[in-house]
C-alpha cells in the first residue's frame, strides 16, 4: 500500500466529521510511541514552550548521568542516543529557537562531561558538527536571540 500525500490527507480529513477525526487520531496514537509523544506535545506542551524546553533539559540531564563511563565505546553509543532523542523532541516542536537552545544545552553538557570528549576524536567531531549546525541556524532567529546564542556558541567553541 502506498501512503497518501499530506495534501490528499488534508483534503480527506476536511470531509470527515469531528468525531471521526478524533477516532482517527486516537487510533493513530495507539500504533507508535512517537505518534503518542507528538500528540502529547501538541495537546499539552505546545502552549508552554519554555516548560517544554525545561522538561527536555531535565531528561537530557538524566540521560547524561546514566552514561556508562567504563569505555569511550559506551560513551559514544550513549551520546548518540541522547542526540537522537533530542532531535526527536526538536522535531516535535518545530521551533527554531527551541532547536538552537536545546542543541546548545547538549553541547554544554557534552563539553562539561567527564571523561573529557577531547580525548576521543569521534566525540570531538560530533560536538563540532553540532556547533556548526547551530551556527548555520542562528541567522534565522531574532537579532537579540542571535546575539545571546552567539555568545554561548563562542564560549563553547573555545577549547
ABEGO torsion letter per residue (X at the ends): XBBBBAAAAAAAAAABBAAAAAAAAAAAAAABAAAAAAAAAAAAAAABAAAAAAAAAAAAAAAAAABBAABAAAAAAAAAAAAAAAAAAAAAAGBAAAAAAAAAAAAAAAAABOBBAAABAAAAAAAAAAAAAAAAAAAABBAAAAAAAAAAAAAAABX
